[in-house]
Amino acid sequence: MRIQKFSRPLVILLATVVAIITSIVVANATQTITTPNAASISYSLAAGADSAATTLATNKSVLVMGCCTGPATDAGVGQVSLLATGNASVGLQWGGLESTPNINFTQGSDAIAKGLHIVFVDYAHKVDIRVASFAAILIHNADTVTHAGNVTIIW
């Protein structure tokens, strides 16, 4: 009889301890997930045309994904991870993958060479993302026909 009376308070105490420890573990296990910032740029560029320059977030890794959706025979996609240092003497730095048919690695760094190729986003390698300034990019159509598509920037 005495054992039963003693064990009930012990069980309640142990259950309380387990609940407290579980609460502490759950409270420390929470993780904050930040939603990234993103911008989407649609383009339709006549032969030889450039888009307006897009300024990038500085001192943050930026994912730039572009695709060409028309004409359909030149559909393609390319992407780079890019850093705009915000420093005119250092400029942009990038690495990524060119569009098909020859999926090549692209990399580079440039401070001031406006128009320098970064990545092709179409099958024929006529539409590319280029350096616009030490902190901005633009889309260029080097083909003889109009091309359309979009570029997504995530930071």
HELIX and SHEET records of a PDB file:
HELIX    1   1 ARG A    2  ALA A   29  1                                  28    
HELIX    2   2 ALA A   72  ASP A   74  5                                   3    
SHEET    1   A 6 ALA A  38  LEU A  45  0                                        
SHEET    2   A 6 HIS A 147  ILE A 154 -1                                        
SHEET    3   A 6 SER A  61  GLY A  70 -1                                        
SHEET    4   A 6 GLY A  76  ALA A  84 -1                                        
SHEET    5   A 6 LEU A  92  LEU A  97 -1                                        
SHEET    6   A 6 PHE A 105  ASP A 110 -1                                        
SHEET    1   B 4 THR A  54  THR A  55  0                                        
SHEET    2   B 4 ALA A 136  ASN A 141 -1                                        
SHEET    3   B 4 VAL A 127  SER A 133 -1                                        
SHEET    4   B 4 HIS A 117  PHE A 120 -1                                        
END                                                                             
